Amino acid sequence: LIIAQFNDFEKGAVDYPEMIYDGAFSDGVNNREVKGLSGEEIDETVAVERFNEIFSEYGKLEPVVMGMTENSEIICYNVVSMTEGGEIYAQISKVGGKLVMFNAYRGCGEVKLSEEECIGKAGEFLEKLGYKDMKCVWNYASGGTEHLNFAYAENGVVMYPDLVKLNVCMETGVITGLDADNYYINHTDSHIKNVTPFDKIPEFLDKFFH
C-alpha cells in the first residue's frame, strides 16, 4: 500500500479535475532541468526533521523514511507517518530539503469555510514553507475540498510555469495535499524589470498615443 501511494506521487499528488490537470497547467514533458532547487544534499535524518517541522500541527507524528524516488526529475526521500487524523505521505527533496509533494488523508464533510478563506489558508501554508510572491490563479470547490493553483508573480507578471497545486479541506482549513513539482523544476530568480502589468496596458497605451 505504501509503495503504491508513492508511485501515485509520481503521477501527481494533488487529485485535480481533469480539465485543469491536463490543461494549461499540465506537467509537460519529462526529463526537464530542475531550476528551483539548490543547497546541500540532505540525509534521511534531516528529511525526517524537515517532515516534523512542516507537519507539526497535524498531530502526533511518527515519520519513517520508506526509500527514495529517483526515477523522476527531482530525487526525493519518501516519508510516511500515521497521525490521529490519518496518514501523511510526503516527498522531501534530497537537494535542499524542500517539500515537493504530500497527501494528508483527512475526511472533509460539512463545508464551513468559504473559497476566500481556503485561499487564505493555502497562502499561509505556502508562506510557512518559505514561498514568496505567490498568487492564487485558479480555484475550484468539489466534494468538500477546495482545489487551488498558486503561481509565482513578479512585478505584476504571473509566472504560470512556477505552479504549486494545493488541496484545502473546506471543513477544517487543513491543507490535505500539495504538488510543487512544476514550481521547483521551473522557478528561477528572473528579476523582471520595466514590464507593464496586463491590467495596466490600456492606461499605458493611452499615455503613449496621446
Secondary structure, DSSP 8 states (H G I E B T S, - for coil): -HHHHHHHHTT-SS---HHHHTTTT----SS----S--S-B--HHHHHHHHHHHTTTSSS---EEEEEE-SSSS-EEEEEEEETTEEEEEEEETBTT-EEEEEE-----S--S-HHHHHHHHHHHHHHTT--SEEEEEEEEETTEEEEEEEEEETTEEEEEEEEEEEEETTT--EEEEE-HHHHHH-------S---GGGHHHHHHHHH-
